[in-house]
Amino acid sequence: MREIANERRRFGYRRLAVLLKREGSGMNLKKVYRLYREERLTVRKDGGRKRTLGTRAPMAIPQEPNQRWSLDFVSDALACGRRFRMLNVIDDYSRECLACIVDTSLSGSAGRS
């Protein structure tokens, strides 16, 4: 079993049991699992999800106009049921609305005009 496991490192004990059965070895799955664990042939699992290190720093408060802007989409519907959207660009320091683009269909090129 160790030779097969070294040849095919990514195989688990179930696939090794199938290969051993093909060779004529009369071991059941429980015995294959027990020997697999004793020989420490287990396949290593992937690392999983990466966690962020440390804590996030709070966002700095702007000290003057035009230091930081925020974008916001607002949507509503007309009396006839037709929907429209507004893209608002707001200066975070002065709370002034720098731009307000209104359209029934806002595409990526709408803000460039």
Residue pairs with C-beta under 8 A, 6 or more apart in sequence:
1 16
1 20
1 32
1 35
1 36
1 39
1 41
2 39
2 41
4 11
4 16
4 19
4 20
5 11
5 16
5 36
5 39
5 41
8 15
8 16
8 19
9 43
10 43
11 19
11 43
12 43
13 29
13 32
13 33
13 36
13 41
14 29
16 32
16 36
16 41
17 27
17 29
17 32
20 27
20 32
21 27
27 35
36 42
62 68
62 92
62 93
63 93
64 93
65 91
65 93
65 94
65 96
66 91
66 93
67 92
67 93
68 91
68 92
68 93
69 89
69 90
69 91
69 92
69 98
70 89
70 90
70 92
71 87
71 88
71 89
71 90
72 87
72 88
72 90
73 85
73 86
73 87
73 88
73 106
74 85
74 86
74 88
75 83
75 84
75 85
75 86
76 83
76 84
76 86
77 83
77 84
78 84
82 104
83 104
84 102
84 103
84 104
85 102
85 103
85 104
85 105
85 106
86 100
86 101
86 102
87 99
87 100
87 101
87 106
87 110
87 111
88 97
88 99
88 100
89 97
89 98
89 99
89 100
90 96
90 97
90 98
91 98
99 111
101 110
101 111
103 110
